Amino acid sequence: MPLASDGKHAPLAGLDRASKRAVRRLAWHFAQRHWGLHLPAVVWIALVFAHTRYGVLPERREYLVATVALFAVAVLNIRLHIRRQLPAARAVFDRLGAEGVSHITGRRMP
């Protein structure tokens, strides 16, 4: 597999736009199966419960800042999970091709 010049996106090197999308979709499909992906959502639900039940964050601004911070952590967490799954997704894509990936993810490529 050819490496990207900066090594940043080596699993996506040498692919056209549709193939990159398929590999990313497959990496997302794999990442969804990891419990750590859902941890920020669980923390946020616990925060909402503690806030509404016990008034942990009395100020509206504190609650908003905590929510925005957890959202940012969730986005970063998703990106890290997908990045970790990219090499495996590329290996599956190389083996099965676009049609095989579309069967795994349940989405047809255009």
N, C-alpha and C positions, 0 to 999 in steps of 0.2 A: 504494500500500500504506500503510495507516495506521501511524503510529509509536506505539510504546509511550510511556507518560508519562515514563519515565526513560531511554528509549533503549537500555536494557540488552538487551531481548529483542525488538527491532523485527521480526525475521523471523518471530516467532511471534505477533505482535499480531493480534487479530481472529479467531483460530482457536479452534475448540472443542477439547475434550480429545483426542478421537480424531485430529483433524487435526494437532494439535501432536505427538502420538506418531508419526504417519506422517512428518512433516517431520524430527523428530529421528532416526528410524530411517533415513531417506534420507541425512541428513547423516552418520550413522555409517557407512553403506554407502559414501559418497564418501570419508570420512576413512580407511577401511581401505586404500584404494589408495595412500596416501602413505607413502613409506619412513620418514619421520621418526616416524611413529606407533610403529614397531617398534624404534626405536633403544634405548629403555631396556631392552627385553628382551635385545637383543644385548649391551649393556653388562653386564647381570646374568649372562648366560651366560659372558662373558669373566671376570667376577669369580669365579664359581663355579669355572671351570677354573683360574684363577690361585691360588685359595685351596686347592683340592684337590691341585693338582700341585706348587705351589711354596710353599704356606703363607704367602701374602701377608698374610693377616689371622690371626695366630696365636691370638688370643683369640676365644672363642665369642661374646662380647658385641660385639666389633668387627664380626664377620661379621653378626650379627643387626641391628645398627644400620645397616650398609651396605645390607642387604637391605630393611629398612623404608624407608630413605631412597630407594632406587631405586623401591620400590613407590609411594611418594608422588609422586615425579617422573613415574612412568608414568601415574598417575591424572590428574595435572595436565596432562600432555601429551595424553592422550585428550580431556579436556574442552576444551582449546584447539583441537585439531584439529576437533572437532565444531562448536565455536562458529564457526570460520573457514568451515566448509562450510554453515552454516545459511542464509545468503542464497541460495546456489545451490540448495539443497534446497527453499527456499520458492518460488523461481522455477519450478522443475520441478513442484512440487506445484500451483501456480497454473495452470500450463499443462496438466498431464495429469490432475490430480485424484487422489483417493485410489486409484481403481482402477489408474491408470497407475503410481503409486508402488508399489503392491503387486506389479505385474508386474516392476518394476525390482529391488526388494529380494527378491522371491521369497516374501514373507509376505503372507498375506491379512489384511485388517483385519476385526475382529469386527463 
